[in-house]
Amino acid sequence: MASLKVLLVISAFQSFLSQETSENSLPERHLQSDDYSDYLPPGAHYVHGVLVQGAPSTPGNVNGYGSGASDSYSDGSGNSYGDGDSYTDSASSSGTVSYGNGAGNSYGNGYDNGNSGSYGSQGTDASYGDGDGYGNGNGYDNGNGDGYGDGYGDGDGNDNYGNGAGSGYGSVEYAGPTLGPTATTTDIPTTSTSYKNQHGITTFSMPGTASFAELQRRFESDLAEKENLPQQPWYDEEVPAPYECQTRFRVRNEPPEVITDLNGVKLPPTCFKDDANGLHHVFVIGDWGGVINHYGDPPEPADHRKEVFAAHHRKFVNGADDQAQQNVAKWMKIRAPKSKPDYVINLGDNFYWGGINVQCGAPRGEVSDPAQQWEWIWERFYAGPGLDGVQWLGVLGNHDFGGFLFTSGWDQTIAYTWAKKEKLHFSSGRWMTPALYYSSEVRYSDFTVDWFFVDSNVFDAFDEHQDPGHNICGAGHNYPDASCGTSGPASTEDCPGWFKRLWDAQIPWLENSLDVSTADWQIIATHFPPEHGTDVWRRLGHAYGVDLVVTAHRHIQEVHVDDEANMLKPTAFIVSGGGGGITSEGIPEAHGKDDQYGFMDLTLSKHEIRIEAISHGGQIRSTHCITQRLKGMYDTEKFSGTSLCDGIPSGIQLETPESPTSIHT
């Protein structure tokens, strides 16, 4: 009966694909992943790669887990699949669909690891779980650790993910969400059964969100707000008093009427007391938010190294590629109690594949978490001693807009700055991204730092007919009537111009802001590395003495000070795109002895900034110290005192959870 049901659904699926595109449906897409959830007929969903009918509606049946006997999976309608059974539709043009070959649902050493566990592509044989299959480690969320389990679904089928000894992700504890992607509640609306939204159309829309056509009409009507693109820094008078220096970064109490209304704002000054050594730490991370493929599982990096991504294709490394975000977060948690970071600089691409999984254009003040990304990929993930209460100041990356579309919930990424605990019980009030571009003055006892947060997504926003695989504004993946309403972009046609106008306004804003800066340090934070817009960054660095540019986007960890690869020197720049939300550019090592995943720890002082690159295995991969760049000169300040880098052993240093001796104070 179960086999017949799968056959019927596959047939319906093919019929669905063959239908002509209606005016409200999507244009033809260029599939770039194994996820075809955008094409599913109503009620259809995947059970570990198998297309089945029936939408799961309770935690016990989320994605088909937990009904039937041990090691079985439900299709949401009570049918179970398991223990190596396979289902074949040899007559179907979609090819043979098989599940669970191997022993007992494929326990062992790896999920989707290179030659095993791949889904295949549409129209060809699609298989899941061959080879060693799903899981490594000695116990997931059981005992003292969080590794994947020796047995998937051991016991009575009640979603028990392994019963091993529990040696896994170390200090990162994870207990996945139980709410399914199609659960219906009063505050979580849904429009699709799809959750794993790799680049594609957003699954959820907030209450009161207008249709694309209505959003576009509003933008074009005489009621539309003028684009807010100030070229001068300004203070927001709605920030509650007192305006004097506080120990928290602050904004107005309520979000603005239009989410871009605070563009160009200068936040009130923020003050931090010195530690015992007169030093201050700041963590830097980008490209960090992974994909929850199945509810109850920890996030995994978006898999960018599959064959379909030819330029990035490489082998899969268990222990690194399957848990990169967990590993990086673990070492942030280990290091935080010693470093005591004052704040975290977040460089964008916060949630893969396509940002917050809601449609842009939600009503003012509407912030929710229907796909549970905020709670399970950020709030609960980056917490613990030294991180609790620490604010994240950030910018948006191209994937926050949608990757190859612009209608994901990028405005929600800004609006979460005002998330209230009474509505979202898990909100910690740490998120600080009040606009697309803004600045903040940070004062210490004997020096100051001016931070400038800049949107650089113009470098991935092209004409709608160009580069459909990597174009925020591309017609291949945006609806024909796509719009984000009053905030913009107004339409696919307007999209490249919207990003260009944003960029063109930020340059004079930066010039005017830097010109009046009296801080000891000027640092720019943006998503795209400086090989994009090199001439602009060079000119600003020389004219205004920009000391450091912190970036991400490339999925690797780099520090450039006086090396030949630094096209901005003597301005230094770093790339911290190895946060673990997406697979790295190169091949990592399972134990983290590489620069593929990690974060940065900056130590700030009056005369120097020390930059330490921390790997996903806890190594300090490099240590550099920079001094202030002089305005209008191709030189930096000469410093004759004791350097923050003095006495540090040369080469790579390893720290351990028991003895983080290499954290320099």
Helices and strands as residue ranges (DSSP letters): H 2-18, G 37-39, E 44-47, E 50-53, G 59-64, E 72-74, E 80-82, E 97-99, E 126-128, H 212-220, E 265-271, E 280-285, G 310-312, H 324-339, E 341-346, H 373-373, I 374-379, E 391-394, H 398-401, H 410-415, G 416-418, E 431-432, E 438-443, E 448-454, G 457-460, G 485-487, H 495-515, E 521-526, H 534-544, E 548-551, E 557-560, E 572-576, E 598-604, E 609-615, E 619-626, E 653-654
